[in-house]
Amino acid sequence: MLLEVHDLHVEFRTRDGIAKAVNGVTYGVDAGETLAVLGESGSGKSVTAQAVMGILDTPPGRITGGRILFQGRDLLTLKEEERRKVRGAEMAMIFQDALSSLNPVLSVGDQLGEMFVVHRGMSRKDARAKAVELMDRVRIPAAKERVRQYPHQFSGGMRQRIMIAMAMALEPALIIADEPTTALDVTVQAQVMELLAELQRELHMGLILITHDLGVVADVADRIAVMYAGRIVESAPVHDIYKAPAHPYTRGLLDSIPRLDQKGQELYAIKGLPPNLMHIPPGCAFHPRCPMAQDVCRTDEPPLYEVEEERGSACHFWRECLHG
Amino acid sequence: MASTSAAPAAPATSPAEPILEVTGLVKHYPLTRGVLFRKQVGAVKAVDGVDFVLHRGETLGIVGESGCGKSTVAKMLVNLEKPTAGRIRYKGEDVTKLSGRALRAVRRNIQMVFQDPYTSLNPRMTVGDIIGEPYEIHPEVAPKGDRRKKVQDLLDVVGLNPEYINRYPHQFSGGQRQRIGIARGLALRPEVIVADEPVSALDVSVQAQVINLMANLQSEFDLSYIFIAHDLSIVRHISDRVGVMYLGRIVETGRDAEIYEHPTHPYTQALLSAVPVPDPEAREHRERIILSGDVPSPTNIPSGCRFRTRCWKAQERCALEVPALAVPAEFRHTGGPAAHDSACHFAEEKQVVPPEEPREDHGDTGA
């Protein structure tokens, strides 16, 4: 495994109390594989990624348990200096909002080139040439001229390509993409996802795709991990989960999306709201919203049951869910 | 759009009279240069000739990507922007010509629900004041002593606890705030609601709740909706008819099945094929039309067909002649679902949404 996250716990200390954002997340990605982490806002999907990248704001955030093994090394035991060498060179991240992730007062050429100056000790001139090469690679037209331009001079799709170029610059083994296309229009989203998949194939990278879009997941993922209230509630190969979900939350999500291919009657809606992370319900965190909840769900937190090989569900009644 | 309104329309649209008729709607924002002598050097052509009809009790969906002008259309419908040209007729009366009391009476009947429930509610007002504020402007709807009761009824209607009347917006989640926005839209008992991306800011599970609410309110209060969104699946779910916008114009319009199952305009086809479908099995056999480049700037719209710069079918004719929004000649006599308005010289049918068996039903549907 390229990356293994084991039983990760993250909490945030706030004025109002302790918010338990991540409560025992375990997942792994292989080289060349795409893992989709699916969840709604507040499910802990981005916080987990930030912990892996080592860009969690501490304080208020705090990793209270777990291990993050990257190519066999436990990242959480590394010194900040060593960690910095890993970040950018061996693993890189693509953020949702390219406009606010790029520096508005530096040309895109300077920002792309910086990667080579800092990590590879290149001269500014060589770095500039590398920047043009990268922009060509992510198919930005007229790269030679545009390398001098600033982020605001690019369209949303082009900016996201620059983000991808920056992440790819040092050919890392792992890319974490946090909602990379959420801010883009569908036709541009298709362009960007295609580019990302192509570069992944070429460089045989592991990709963690964080998203709330079940459509995007179905298009590109190999495996999928569904998160709810800081836990993974279902983890499975992508084909299995769409055919027959083994957790009522996954099932609810799949049923609640309107379909392009049919005009629906009433949509299935998961009742209620996601829990407040300062007061996560006892037992199964999903039980107040679950149509299948029984007494045991209110008291006993379900472990990740083995549904099949490499497939798990954190539901006491996964059998009923899978077959019902 | 003459063909849909004049022709003996499909049975589901015909019995209701048109409540809103938009013809030749244009909004240009001038670009000026100079301080001492302001000169107009160009214009942002946000909306550049839009026609449509909304019938009573019907939902018209408008889809398009950012910058296509769909939100500007919405703003003109509720009189937040003055059109540069064109007419908006509400029950036969041209709203753009009205002023004073007559305008106020019309505006009462056309209300808006905004996209972002975080910025469209005043954080310093209580929910009761937010929902009751329309009564300040239209006191005839609810006399003063009656308002609190009315607001509580509205909260109940949109599925919120009436006791929350004294709370502030930050005490609510995104979905609940959107319910507040909807309650405010309903306060004056309007006939038309213009909803601009009402669920885009919400999580998937909450999105379904709000869409169901809007559908229920429509039948309960006999509302007509203009539903604007970029998400094609949601638009299909809620709309009776759909208009696809590109760079300030409607390029294709028809009933939902006509647009989704029998699109004839290449832009609609590209848009539909780009939507990720939540079915991994579709990955292999689905044809993707990936458009090249970005949408051109609305200050510099291509000649002829405005989609031609990204269209794989474009020929010389497309640069010279503006295609009219009408039933394309080749389908005019064949009839059937492909015979709907499409502004393309080379319109042809192409199925891009793979037909799928519906997933087995879930049984109970939560609120």
Interface residues (C-beta under 8 A of the other chain):
Chain A: E40 S41 S155 G156 G157 M158 D185 V186 T187 V188 Q189 A190 Q191 M193 E194 H212 D213 L214 G215 V216 V217 A218 D219 A221 V238 H239 Y242 R251 G252 L253 L254 D255 S256 I257 P258 R259 L260 D261 Q262 K263 G264 E266 L267 Y268 A269 I270 K271 L273 P274 P291
Chain B: E65 S66 S173 G175 Q176 D203 V204 S205 V206 Q207 A208 Q209 I211 N212 A215 H230 D231 L232 S233 I234 R236 H237 I238 D256 A257 Y260 A270 L271 L272 S273 A274 V275 P276 V277 P278 D279 P280 E281 A282 R283 R288 I290 L291 S292 D294 V295 V353 P354 P355 E356 P358 R359 H362 D364 T365 G366 A367
